[in-house]
Amino acid sequence: MLLFTRGTGTVEAKEATEEETLYLAMQEDMPNFNYFDLASNTVWKDYVLRFCFDSISGLDPAGNVYPALAESWDFDEDNLKVTVHLREGVKFHDGVEMTADDVVFTYKVLRDGTTLSSSIIDAFDADGDGMVSQDEIDGTVDADGDGVYEGVKKIDNYTVEMTMAKPYGQFFLTTLGITIIPKHIWENHLSEDGTVDTLWGSNEAAAIGTGPFYYAGGKANVYRELKIFEDYWGKDFTTPAGYKLYPTEVKRIYYKLYSNLDTAILALKTGQVDHIPWAVTPGYVPDLISNPNTDLISIADNGYFYLAFNQKKEPMNMLAFRKAVSHCIDKETIIQRYMGGYGQAGDSVEPPFWTDWYNSSVEHYPFNLDTARQVLQEAGFSWDTTGNLLMPDGKHVPSLVILTPPADYDPIRIKAGEMIANNLRKIGIDATAKPLDFDVLVAKMNSFDYDMLIIGWSLSSDPIGNVFDILGPKASQNYFAFWSENNDNPWYNKIGGVSTKADAETQAYADKVQWLGEQAKTTFDREKQIYYTKWAQGVLSKAIPVNVLYYRVNNYAVSKTWNGWVPFLGELISGYSIAALTRTQAQPPVGEAITALFNVPDKLQYGVETTATALVFDKDGKAVEGATVTLSGDGFDIPNATVTTGSDGMATIALTPVQVGYLTLQVTATSGANSFTTQKTVSVVKAKPDVLFMTASPEKVFLLPGETSIITLKVVDQEGAPVEGAQIELDLGLMGYGEVDHSTVTTGADGTATMVYTAPSELPLNKHAEVRLSLSVSKEGYASDMTSTVTQYLVIKNTEPSQWQYIAIEDVTSFACNETNRSST
């Protein structure tokens, strides 16, 4: 037995075996243990801490909102009052029981400046200032004088009363979905205004919650470890759709840190990890499909990747400039060349994942540099004699930087940034793309220390909040200065000494978004919620605080060690997956009047008919003849879904997968008054395609100005045989300097082709120049969604580097100059 102490209590845990350990790869470490700090709120922290906490309500993969830490709740809609009846005996990881005091405390201290504040503000902001004061939340003060005591108050140890200040349609999903924290720990870590101290994060006690796992240790930038919480309240709990919260076989989660995707993929293939929770890029797909130890699970992403504009700075504050930049984005190249077809060009800030809520009719900005120039000219921009862009007031547009994550973190985003910067240079804007460490990038975004940047959102379970809690003028995650004088942002209006420089047209759009958000959030009518949310997407597409570049299809790599992954909100890593994972097929429960054993292959081929069998037997183990067996599942064609068992208790049903991905089949057996239901998740893949692989071998990597280098290109198929007639294309837009004899070449009988690169005779800048040769290959009859791409770098040496002299200033006659004293020696 292991014994560890936290706070005032102790937790005993059995030592988990290797067979009970799930190994996960992480690309970045969690920066701290504070789950509520906006400034360090990364997906990597969430991947660890999400399993340590629970909330009053939950959402299951079928879309059901259910009581979690609550036994139930009552809703008086006329008075907007919700009475929550808490479960008794729920324990925090340190052994202390959770009561109404913890719930009331949680809502009071998380109301301002935290990752969860928006869900509290939307329900309890009585005066409409975009914040919740102590008076508004405590439930004993009529904050706005309307005779209603809005807020949260304790009735008894297991009953809490919550009264909304205004109708909030997502109350049961998001406001009751707030993470409940222990008062006895956090009451010693509050700021002066009574909210949580978001800077307290070095102590692992900040991770203590009521979740199914507790934080068991780790070493910064090496590993993190969670272990099963054996006093978990929900050991026998199932959601309305039948999903469990407590793991069947996983007793320990071990996170390993890898600096890049290459090493993580190698670890997966060699059995060192079981899952990589970030999407793998297209170049890895063929190998992972063919590897006997790995599987790929493809699911739509609940999120998007975008180019952000900082409207605290010029010219990003000008709508015409943002429109012009949007016309400089070649999204087709991003999808087809950089992503290998695994994605969709972006348009709306609600991704297609949310089918009913997604507005596909928003404003679009086709890639066209002439249109970009025309937009700028009509807005009063002009060009000097050398082609550099001038602002409407005649000043030069400053040099601009597009920040992105580094290539070893995400090659797609740096490629996209370089492509956009290159196109901006073509219309007279001195723009460059600069990769930064991901944590540094996030810090710069949070402090508005950027011009433009490319980053992504992993969105929540709230389709309304996905729009308004990020891009609403008063939103705590609006890092773009997209607000107005009428609707100022209470979180970031002081940063940089300016609230926003957004022009009048942009501010009018911001005011409209604010109004639409209020309409969407203050109705319980789902159709109206969708209507206003879609309307807002249209307004935001015209205001362009961000330009949505693409939606990703997430190819998640998993080992075959575990079965039963449950996709949830665009990811595989969720409590429902962890609870469902098994190393072997789960045994049927004992004691049912009838039981059915359901057999179907774990992996099915798309479009190919296969058979599933069900064996139905009674509690004595005898086969049941004449039982009705029904098979169902989205993504399958099942012509005869209901059959009857024979004398051997067996039933066979033919099915054909018509959708690729990770799909669930459910079988229900019925005999008289008795029935039994079970399900199985299977992977549906297309047949192994013919795939092209390419290598590039330069004659010289380092060149002097004016020199040439022959680039030999070789293309083979999945068997290693040379491919004749493959077309290789060079992306000239990403090359930067120099020229090639041909940008498109075709392979000969030996699978090879050549290009000749010539360096420029003079370098435009006084430094060594890096040349990127981004190449892609294709041929009819080979998989178009698995395009092989290669990036080869060349370096042009600077033969006349700057001569630096160091000067020491020993004394000055005056440290300040003015109209009277105009000089200093």
C-alpha positions in Angstrom: 0.0 0.0 0.0 1.1 3.6 -0.7 0.3 6.3 1.8 0.6 10.0 1.1 -0.5 13.0 3.0 -2.1 16.2 1.7 -3.6 19.0 3.8 -5.4 17.6 6.7 -6.2 14.1 5.5 -4.7 11.0 3.9 -5.4 8.8 0.9 -4.5 5.2 0.6 -4.0 3.7 -2.8 -3.0 0.3 -4.1 0.1 0.2 -6.2 -1.1 0.1 -9.9 0.5 -2.6 -12.1 1.9 -2.1 -15.6 -1.2 -3.7 -17.0 -3.3 -1.0 -15.2 -1.2 1.9 -16.4 -2.2 4.1 -19.3 0.8 5.9 -20.8 0.2 9.3 -22.5 2.6 11.5 -24.5 2.7 15.2 -23.9 4.5 17.8 -26.0 4.7 20.5 -23.3 4.6 20.2 -19.5 1.8 21.7 -17.4 3.2 25.1 -16.3 1.7 24.9 -12.8 -1.1 23.3 -10.7 -3.5 26.3 -10.8 -6.4 25.3 -12.9 -7.9 28.7 -12.9 -5.1 31.0 -14.1 -6.0 32.5 -17.5 -2.3 33.4 -18.2 -1.1 29.8 -18.0 -4.3 28.0 -19.3 -2.8 25.5 -21.7 -4.3 22.3 -23.1 -1.4 20.4 -21.5 -2.4 21.5 -18.0 -5.9 20.5 -18.8 -5.0 17.0 -20.0 -3.6 16.3 -16.5 -5.9 18.3 -14.1 -9.2 17.5 -15.9 -9.3 14.1 -14.2 -8.8 15.6 -10.7 -12.1 17.6 -10.5 -15.8 17.2 -10.7 -18.8 19.6 -11.0 -22.4 19.8 -10.0 -23.5 18.8 -13.5 -21.9 16.8 -16.3 -22.4 16.3 -20.1 -22.1 12.8 -21.6 -21.1 11.9 -25.2 -24.8 11.5 -26.1 -25.4 15.2 -25.2 -27.2 14.6 -21.9 -26.8 17.0 -19.0 -27.0 15.1 -15.8 -26.5 15.7 -12.0 -23.0 14.7 -11.0 -22.0 16.1 -7.6 -25.7 16.8 -7.2 -28.3 14.1 -6.5 -30.8 16.4 -8.3 -32.0 20.0 -8.7 -35.3 21.8 -8.8 -35.8 24.8 -11.2 -38.4 27.5 -10.5 -38.3 29.2 -13.9 -40.6 32.0 -12.9 -38.2 33.2 -10.3 -35.0 31.9 -12.0 -34.2 29.9 -8.9 -32.4 26.6 -8.9 -32.2 24.5 -5.7 -29.3 22.0 -5.8 -29.5 18.9 -3.7 -25.9 17.7 -3.2 -24.7 14.1 -2.8 -23.7 13.1 0.7 -20.4 11.4 1.4 -18.5 12.9 -1.5 -14.8 13.3 -0.5 -11.9 15.4 -1.7 -8.7 13.6 -2.3 -7.4 14.5 1.2 -10.3 12.8 2.8 -12.4 15.9 3.7 -16.1 15.7 2.9 -17.5 18.1 0.3 -20.5 20.1 1.6 -22.5 23.1 0.6 -19.8 25.3 2.1 -17.4 24.2 -0.6 -19.9 24.9 -3.3 -20.8 28.4 -2.2 -17.2 29.2 -1.6 -16.3 28.0 -5.1 -18.7 30.3 -6.8 -17.7 33.3 -4.7 -14.0 32.9 -5.3 -14.0 31.9 -9.0 -16.3 34.8 -10.0 -13.6 37.1 -11.4 -10.4 36.7 -13.4 -10.4 32.9 -13.8 -10.8 30.4 -16.5 -14.4 29.7 -15.3 -15.5 33.3 -14.5 -17.6 33.8 -17.7 -20.1 31.0 -16.7 -20.6 32.7 -13.3 -20.9 36.2 -14.9 -23.5 35.1 -17.4 -25.8 33.9 -14.6 -25.2 36.4 -11.8 -24.1 39.7 -13.3 -27.0 41.9 -12.0 -25.8 45.3 -13.1 -24.5 44.3 -16.6 -21.0 45.5 -16.1 -19.4 42.3 -17.3 -18.2 41.3 -13.8 -19.7 39.8 -10.7 -19.2 41.6 -7.4 -19.2 40.0 -3.9 -22.7 41.5 -3.4 -24.0 40.0 -6.6 -22.8 36.5 -5.8 -23.4 36.1 -2.0 -27.2 35.6 -2.3 -28.0 37.8 0.6 -27.8 41.3 -1.1 -30.3 42.7 -3.6 -27.4 44.0 -5.8 -29.5 45.8 -8.4 -32.4 46.8 -6.2 -35.1 44.8 -8.1 -36.3 42.9 -5.1 -34.5 39.6 -6.2 -31.6 38.3 -4.0 -29.6 36.9 -6.8 -26.5 34.8 -6.2 -25.5 31.6 -4.4 -26.3 30.7 -0.8 -26.3 27.7 1.5 -29.6 26.3 2.8 -28.1 23.4 4.8 -25.0 21.2 4.5 -26.3 19.5 1.3 -28.6 22.1 -0.2 -27.6 25.2 -2.2 -29.9 27.8 -3.6 -28.9 29.7 -6.8 -30.9 32.6 -8.1 -30.0 34.0 -11.6 -29.9 37.7 -12.1 -31.3 37.2 -15.6 -32.2 34.2 -17.6 -29.2 32.2 -18.7 -30.0 29.4 -21.1 -26.8 27.4 -20.6 -27.0 27.6 -16.8 -27.4 23.8 -16.2 -24.5 23.0 -18.6 -21.9 25.7 -17.8 -22.8 27.4 -14.5 -23.5 24.1 -12.8 -20.4 22.8 -14.7 -18.0 24.8 -12.6 -15.2 22.9 -11.0 -15.8 22.5 -7.3 -12.8 23.2 -5.1 -12.1 22.6 -1.4 -12.7 25.6 0.8 -10.3 24.4 3.5 -7.4 24.6 1.1 -8.2 27.6 -1.1 -9.4 29.9 1.7 -5.8 30.5 2.5 -5.0 31.4 -1.1 -7.2 34.3 -2.0 -6.5 37.8 -3.4 -7.5 41.0 -1.7 -10.9 41.1 -3.4 -11.8 37.6 -2.1 -11.2 35.7 -5.4 -8.7 32.9 -5.9 -5.0 33.8 -6.1 -4.3 32.7 -9.7 -0.5 32.9 -9.0 -0.7 30.2 -6.4 0.3 27.2 -8.5 3.5 25.7 -7.3 1.9 23.6 -4.6 0.3 20.3 -5.8 -2.4 20.9 -3.2 -4.0 23.1 -5.8 -4.8 20.0 -7.7 -7.0 18.4 -4.9 -10.5 17.9 -6.0 -13.2 15.2 -6.0 -12.3 13.6 -9.4 -11.7 9.9 -10.1 -7.9 10.5 -10.1 -5.5 12.4 -7.8 -2.2 13.9 -8.6 0.5 11.5 -7.4 3.7 13.2 -8.4 6.0 14.2 -11.2 9.1 15.9 -12.3 9.0 19.2 -14.3 9.5 18.6 -18.0 9.9 14.9 -17.5 6.7 13.2 -16.4 3.4 13.6 -14.5 1.4 10.9 -12.7 -2.2 10.4 -11.7 -3.5 7.5 -9.6 -7.0 6.2 -9.1 -9.0 7.7 -6.2 -10.5 4.7 -4.4 -12.9 6.8 -2.3 -14.5 8.3 -5.5 -18.2 9.0 -5.1 -19.1 7.8 -8.6 -17.8 4.2 -8.6 -21.1 2.8 -9.6 -22.5 5.8 -11.4 -23.6 5.7 -15.1 -24.8 8.7 -17.1 -28.3 8.7 -18.8 -26.7 7.2 -21.9 -24.9 4.4 -20.0 -21.4 5.9 -19.8 -19.3 5.2 -16.6 -17.2 7.8 -14.8 -15.0 5.3 -12.8 -12.4 3.3 -14.7 -12.8 -0.4 -15.2 -9.2 -1.3 -15.7 -7.1 1.9 -15.8 -5.7 2.6 -12.3 -2.9 4.9 -13.2 -2.2 7.6 -15.9 1.4 8.3 -16.6 2.3 11.3 -18.8 5.7 11.3 -20.6 7.1 14.5 -22.0 8.5 14.5 -25.6 10.1 17.5 -27.2 8.6 16.8 -30.6 6.2 14.7 -32.5 8.9 12.5 -34.1 10.0 11.1 -30.7 6.5 10.7 -29.5 5.6 8.7 -32.6 8.6 6.5 -32.1 7.6 5.9 -28.5 4.1 4.9 -29.6 5.4 2.5 -32.2 7.8 0.8 -29.7 5.1 0.5 -27.0 6.4 3.2 -24.6 3.2 5.2 -24.8 -0.5 4.2 -25.5 -1.8 7.5 -27.0 -0.6 10.8 -28.4 -3.3 13.3 -27.5 -2.5 15.8 -30.3 -3.3 15.2 -33.9 -0.5 13.7 -36.0 0.4 15.4 -39.3 -0.4 13.7 -42.6 3.2 12.6 -43.3 3.0 10.1 -40.4 -0.4 8.6 -41.4 0.8 5.8 -43.9 3.3 4.4 -41.5 0.9 4.4 -38.5 -1.8 2.7 -40.6 0.6 -0.1 -41.7 2.3 -0.5 -38.3 1.0 -3.7 -36.5 1.2 -2.0 -33.1 -0.7 1.2 -33.8 -4.1 2.4 -34.9 -5.4 5.8 -36.1 -8.7 7.2 -35.0 -10.0 10.1 -37.1 -12.6 12.5 -35.7 -13.7 16.0 -36.4 -12.1 18.6 -34.2 -14.1 20.7 -31.8 -12.0 23.8 -32.4 -10.3 25.9 -35.1 -6.9 27.5 -35.9 -6.9 31.2 -36.7 -4.9 34.3 -37.5 -5.4 36.9 -34.7 -5.1 40.7 -35.1 -4.1 42.9 -32.2 -6.4 45.9 -32.4 -4.4 47.8 -29.7 -1.9 48.4 -32.6 -2.0 50.1 -36.0 -2.8 49.1 -38.7 -4.4 45.9 -37.3 -7.1 48.2 -35.8 -8.3 49.1 -39.3 -11.0 46.9 -40.7 -9.8 47.5 -44.3 -6.3 46.3 -43.4 -7.7 43.1 -41.8 -9.8 42.5 -45.0 -6.7 43.0 -47.2 -4.7 40.5 -45.1 -7.6 38.0 -45.3 -7.4 38.2 -49.1 -3.7 37.3 -48.8 -4.4 33.9 -47.2 -4.3 30.9 -49.5 -6.4 28.4 -47.5 -6.5 25.9 -50.3 -2.7 25.6 -50.1 -2.9 25.1 -46.3 -5.5 22.3 -46.6 -4.2 20.4 -49.6 -0.4 21.0 -49.3 0.4 21.5 -45.7 -2.4 19.3 -44.2 -2.5 16.6 -46.8 -6.2 17.0 -47.2 -7.0 16.3 -43.5 -9.0 19.5 -42.9 -11.4 22.1 -44.1 -10.9 25.7 -45.0 -12.0 27.9 -42.1 -14.7 30.6 -42.2 -16.8 30.8 -39.0 -15.8 30.9 -35.4 -18.2 28.1 -34.6 -16.7 25.0 -36.2 -18.7 22.5 -38.3 -18.4 20.1 -35.4 -21.4 21.9 -34.1 -23.6 21.0 -37.0 -26.8 22.8 -36.0 -25.0 25.9 -34.7 -22.4 26.3 -37.5 -23.1 29.1 -40.0 -21.6 28.3 -43.4 -23.0 31.4 -45.0 -20.6 33.9 -43.4 -18.5 36.4 -45.2 -15.6 34.8 -47.2 -12.4 36.4 -48.4 -11.1 34.6 -51.5 -7.3 34.5 -52.0 -6.5 37.3 -54.5 -3.7 39.7 -54.1 -5.2 42.2 -56.6 -8.3 42.3 -54.4 -6.2 43.0 -51.4 -4.5 45.9 -53.1 -7.9 47.3 -54.2 -9.3 47.1 -50.6 -6.3 49.0 -49.3 -6.4 51.6 -52.0 -10.2 52.3 -51.5 -9.4 52.8 -47.8 -6.8 55.5 -48.4 -3.7 53.4 -48.3 -1.0 54.1 -51.0 2.4 53.0 -52.0 5.7 54.8 -52.2 8.0 54.8 -55.3 9.7 51.5 -54.2 6.3 49.7 -53.6 6.2 50.0 -49.8 2.7 50.4 -48.3 1.8 53.8 -46.8 -0.9 54.4 -44.2 -3.8 56.7 -45.0 -1.9 59.5 -43.1 1.1 59.0 -45.3 3.3 57.1 -42.8 4.9 53.8 -43.7 3.2 50.7 -42.5 5.5 49.4 -39.8 7.3 46.1 -40.1 4.9 43.4 -38.9 5.6 40.0 -37.3 3.3 36.9 -37.5 4.0 34.8 -34.4 3.5 31.0 -34.6 4.5 27.9 -32.7 7.8 26.3 -33.9 7.9 23.6 -36.6 8.7 20.8 -34.2 5.5 21.7 -32.3 3.2 22.2 -35.4 4.7 22.5 -38.9 1.4 23.5 -40.4 1.1 26.8 -38.5 4.7 28.0 -39.2 4.2 27.1 -42.9 0.9 29.0 -42.9 2.6 32.0 -41.2 5.4 32.0 -43.8 3.0 31.8 -46.7 0.9 34.7 -45.4 4.0 36.8 -44.6 5.3 36.2 -48.1 2.0 37.3 -49.7 2.0 40.4 -47.6 5.4 41.3 -48.8 4.1 41.0 -52.4 1.6 43.8 -51.7 4.2 46.1 -50.0 4.0 45.1 -46.4 7.3 44.2 -44.6 6.0 41.1 -42.9 7.8 38.1 -41.4 6.8 34.9 -39.6 8.5 34.1 -36.3 8.2 30.8 -34.5 8.2 31.0 -30.7 8.1 28.5 -27.8 4.4 27.7 -27.3 4.3 29.0 -23.7 6.0 32.2 -24.8 3.5 32.6 -27.6 0.6 32.2 -25.2 2.2 34.7 -22.8 2.6 37.3 -25.6 -1.0 36.8 -26.6 -2.3 37.3 -23.1 -0.2 40.5 -22.7 -1.2 41.8 -26.2 2.5 41.8 -27.1 2.0 40.9 -30.7 1.0 42.2 -34.2 -0.6 39.1 -35.6 -0.3 35.4 -34.5 -1.5 32.0 -35.5 -2.9 29.8 -32.7 -5.8 27.5 -32.1 -8.8 27.0 -29.8 -9.9 23.7 -28.3 -13.5 24.6 -27.6 -15.9 23.7 -24.8 -19.2 21.8 -24.6 -21.1 25.1 -24.8 -21.7 26.3 -28.5 -22.9 29.7 -27.3 -19.9 30.3 -25.1 -17.6 29.1 -27.9 -18.5 32.3 -29.7 -19.3 34.9 -27.1 -17.0 33.9 -24.3 -14.0 34.3 -26.7 -15.0 37.1 -29.1 -17.6 38.9 -27.0 -16.4 42.5 -26.3 -16.5 41.8 -22.5 -15.1 38.2 -22.7 -12.2 37.2 -20.5 -10.6 35.4 -23.5 -10.9 38.3 -25.9 -7.1 38.8 -26.5 -7.7 40.9 -29.7 -9.0 44.2 -28.3 -12.2 43.7 -30.2 -14.5 45.9 -28.1 -15.8 49.5 -28.1 -16.1 52.6 -26.0 -19.7 51.6 -25.3 -18.8 48.0 -24.4 -15.3 48.2 -22.9 -13.5 45.1 -21.8 -13.2 45.0 -18.0 -10.2 42.5 -18.1 -7.8 44.0 -20.6 -8.7 47.6 -21.2 -5.7 48.9 -19.2 -3.0 46.7 -20.8 -0.6 48.7 -23.0 -1.9 52.0 -21.9 -4.8 51.9 -24.4 -8.1 50.2 -24.3 -8.5 49.6 -28.0 -7.7 51.4 -31.2 -10.4 49.6 -33.2 -11.9 51.9 -35.8 -15.5 53.1 -35.7 -16.9 50.4 -38.1 -15.2 47.7 -36.0 -16.6 49.1 -32.8 -20.1 49.1 -34.2 -19.7 45.4 -35.1 -18.5 44.8 -31.5 -21.6 46.5 -30.1 -23.7 44.2 -32.3 -21.9 41.1 -31.1 -22.5 42.2 -27.5 -26.2 42.6 -28.1 -26.5 39.2 -29.9 -24.6 37.5 -27.0 -27.1 38.9 -24.5 -30.0 37.6 -26.6 -28.5 34.2 -27.1 -27.6 33.7 -23.4 -30.8 35.0 -21.9 -33.3 32.6 -23.5 -34.0 29.0 -22.7 -35.4 28.5 -26.2 -32.8 26.4 -28.1 -33.9 27.6 -31.6 -33.5 31.2 -30.5 -30.1 30.4 -29.1 -29.0 29.0 -32.4 -30.5 31.9 -34.3 -28.6 34.6 -32.4 -25.4 32.5 -32.3 -25.5 32.1 -36.1 -26.2 35.8 -36.6 -23.2 36.6 -34.5 -21.0 34.4 -36.6 -22.0 36.4 -39.6 -21.2 39.7 -37.9 -17.8 38.5 -36.7 -16.9 37.3 -40.2 -17.4 41.0 -41.3 -15.5 42.4 -38.3 -12.6 40.0 -38.6 -11.1 40.2 -35.1 -9.7 36.8 -36.2 -9.6 35.0 -39.5 -10.4 31.3 -39.1 -7.7 29.5 -41.2 -8.8 25.9 -41.0 -10.7 23.2 -39.2 -8.7 20.1 -38.6 -9.6 16.4 -38.9 -7.8 15.0 -35.9 -5.9 11.8 -36.6 -5.2 10.5 -33.2 -2.6 7.8 -32.8 -3.2 5.0 -30.3 -1.6 1.7 -29.5 -3.5 -1.6 -29.8 -2.9 -2.3 -26.1 -6.2 -0.7 -25.1 -9.7 -1.0 -26.6 -12.8 1.1 -26.0 -11.8 4.7 -26.8 -14.8 7.1 -26.6 -14.6 10.2 -28.7 -15.9 13.2 -26.8 -15.9 16.9 -28.0 -13.4 16.2 -30.7 -10.9 14.4 -28.5 -10.1 10.9 -27.2 -8.8 12.0 -23.8 -11.9 12.2 -21.6 -13.1 10.6 -18.4 -15.5 8.5 -20.5 -12.6 7.0 -22.5 -10.5 6.3 -19.4 -13.5 4.6 -17.7 -14.3 2.5 -20.8 -10.7 1.3 -21.7 -10.0 -2.4 -21.4 -7.1 -4.6 -22.3 -9.3 -7.5 -23.2 -12.9 -7.9 -24.1 -15.1 -7.2 -21.1 -16.8 -10.1 -19.6 -20.6 -10.1 -19.5 -22.3 -9.2 -16.1 -23.4 -12.1 -14.0 -26.9 -12.6 -12.7 -29.0 -11.1 -15.7 -32.0 -13.1 -16.7 -30.4 -13.2 -20.2 -27.0 -12.2 -21.4 -25.6 -11.5 -24.9 -22.1 -11.9 -26.0 -21.5 -9.6 -29.0 -18.7 -10.4 -31.4 -17.5 -8.2 -34.3 -13.9 -7.5 -35.5 -12.2 -4.6 -33.8 -11.2 -3.1 -37.2 -13.5 -3.0 -40.2 -12.9 -2.0 -43.8 -14.9 0.9 -45.1 -17.5 -0.2 -47.7 -16.9 -3.9 -47.2 -19.6 -6.1 -45.7 -18.9 -8.1 -42.6 -20.9 -10.1 -40.1 -21.5 -9.7 -36.4 -22.7 -12.4 -34.1 -24.6 -12.5 -30.8 -24.8 -15.4 -28.5 -27.8 -15.2 -26.1 -28.0 -17.4 -23.0 -29.8 -17.4 -19.7 -28.6 -17.2 -16.1 -27.9 -20.9 -16.1 -25.7 -20.7 -19.2 -28.2 -22.3 -21.5 -28.7 -21.0 -25.0 -31.9 -19.0 -25.6 -33.7 -19.9 -28.8 -36.1 -17.4 -30.4 -34.6 -14.3 -28.7 -34.9 -11.1 -30.8 -31.6 -9.5 -31.5 -31.4 -5.9 -32.8 -28.2 -4.3 -34.0 -27.8 -0.5 -34.5 -25.1 2.1 -35.0 -24.5 5.4 -36.8 -22.2 5.0 -39.8 -23.4 1.5 -40.7 -25.7 0.1 -43.4 -27.6 -2.7 -41.7 -30.2 -4.0 -44.1 -31.7 -6.6 -41.7 -31.1 -5.1 -38.3 -33.4 -7.4 -36.3 -33.0 -11.2 -36.4 -34.0 -14.2 -34.2 -31.6 -16.6 -32.4 -31.5 -20.3 -33.4 -31.5 -23.3 -31.2 -27.8 -22.7 -30.4 -28.7 -19.1 -29.2 -26.7 -17.6 -32.0 -27.8 -14.7 -34.3 -25.8 -13.4 -37.3 -26.3 -9.9 -38.8 -24.6 -8.5 -41.9 -23.4 -4.9 -41.8 -21.4 -2.6 -44.0 -19.5 0.4 -42.6 -20.3 3.6 -44.6 -18.3 6.0 -42.5 -14.6 6.1 -41.6 -13.6 6.6 -38.0 -14.2 5.3 -34.5 -17.9 4.1 -34.4 -20.1 2.4 -31.8 -22.3 -0.6 -32.4 -25.1 -1.5 -30.0 -26.9 -4.8 -29.8 -30.1 -5.5 -27.8 -31.3 -9.0 -27.1 -34.9 -9.5 -25.9 -36.6 -12.7 -24.7 -40.1 -12.3 -23.2 -39.9 -9.7 -20.5 -36.1 -9.9 -20.3 -33.7 -7.8 -22.3 -29.9 -7.2 -22.4 -28.0 -4.4 -24.1 -24.3 -4.2 -24.8 -22.1 -2.2 -27.2 -18.7 -2.2 -28.8 -16.6 0.5 -30.4 -14.8 -0.4 -33.6 -12.4 1.3 -35.9 -13.5 1.7 -39.6 -10.6 2.3 -42.0 -10.3 2.4 -45.8 -8.2 -0.2 -47.5 -4.5 0.5 -47.4 -3.9 2.9 -50.3 -1.0 3.2 -52.7 1.1 5.9 -51.2 4.0 8.0 -52.6 7.2 8.7 -50.5 9.7 11.3 -51.6 13.3 12.2 -50.6 15.3 15.3 -51.6 19.1 15.3 -51.8 20.9 18.6 -52.5 24.3 18.7 -54.2 25.3 21.5 -51.8 23.5 22.7 -48.7 25.7 25.8 -48.2 26.1 28.1 -51.2 27.8 31.4 -52.0 25.8 34.2 -53.7 25.2 33.2 -57.4 26.1 29.5 -56.9 23.9 26.6 -58.0 22.9 23.3 -56.3 21.3 20.3 -58.1 18.5 18.9 -56.0 17.9 15.2 -56.7 14.4 14.0 -55.9 13.4 10.3 -55.6 9.9 8.9 -55.4 9.0 5.4 -54.3 5.8 3.6 -53.4 4.8 1.9 -50.1 6.8 -1.1 -51.1 10.0 0.9 -51.8 9.7 0.5 -55.6 10.6 3.6 -57.8 7.6 5.4 -59.2 7.7 6.7 -62.8 5.6 9.7 -63.9 5.1 11.2 -60.4 4.7 15.0 -60.5 6.8 17.0 -58.0 5.9 20.6 -57.3 7.9 23.3 -55.5 6.0 26.0 -53.6 7.7 29.1 -54.9 5.8 31.2 -52.4 7.8 29.7 -49.5 11.2 29.7 -51.1 12.1 33.2 -50.3 15.4 33.9 -52.2 16.8 32.7 -55.5 15.3 30.8 -58.4 14.9 27.3 -59.8 15.1 26.1 -63.4 11.7 24.3 -63.1 9.1 24.5 -60.3 7.4 21.3 -61.5 9.3 18.2 -62.6 8.3 14.6 -63.4 10.1 11.4 -62.3 11.7 9.0 -64.8 11.8 5.2 -64.9 14.2 5.2 -61.9 11.8 7.3 -59.8 14.1 10.4 -59.9 14.0 13.9 -61.1 16.1 17.0 -60.6 15.8 20.7 -60.0 18.6 23.2 -60.2 18.5 26.0 -57.6 20.5 29.2 -58.2 21.2 31.5 -55.3 20.8 35.3 -55.8 23.9 37.2 -56.7 23.3 39.6 -53.8 21.7 39.1 -50.5 18.9 41.6 -49.6 19.9 41.7 -45.9 23.4 41.7 -44.3 23.2 38.2 -42.9 23.2 34.6 -43.9 19.9 33.7 -45.8 17.9 30.5 -45.2 16.1 29.1 -48.2 13.1 26.7 -47.8 12.3 24.3 -50.6 8.9 23.0 -49.8 8.1 20.1 -52.2 5.0 17.9 -52.7 4.5 14.9 -55.0 1.3 13.4 -56.5 0.3 10.9 -59.2 -3.1 9.7 -60.4 -4.0 6.4 -58.7 -2.1 7.2 -55.5 -3.8 8.4 -52.3 -4.5 12.1 -52.7 -5.2 12.6 -49.0 -1.7 11.3 -48.1 0.4 13.6 -50.2 4.1 13.2 -49.4 5.8 16.5 -48.6 9.4 17.3 -48.1 11.1 20.4 -46.8 14.7 20.9 -47.7 16.7 23.9 -46.3 19.6 25.6 -48.1 21.8 28.3 -46.6 23.3 31.2 -48.6 26.5 32.5 -46.9 27.0 36.2 -46.4 30.5 36.9 -47.6 30.6 40.4 -46.3 29.3 40.3 -42.7 29.0 43.5 -40.7 32.0 44.7 -38.8 30.9 45.4 -35.2 32.7 47.9 -33.0 31.9 48.2 -29.3 31.8 51.8 -27.9 31.7 52.6 -24.2 30.1 55.9 -23.2 32.0 57.1 -20.2 30.4 60.5 -19.6 27.8 62.9 -20.9 27.3 66.6 -20.3 23.6 66.4 -20.0 21.1 63.5 -19.5 18.1 65.5 -20.8 17.6 67.8 -23.8 14.9 70.4 -24.3 14.3 73.6 -26.2 16.8 75.5 -24.1 19.5 72.8 -23.9 19.4 71.2 -27.3 22.6 69.1 -27.3 24.7 66.8 -25.2 28.4 65.8 -25.5 
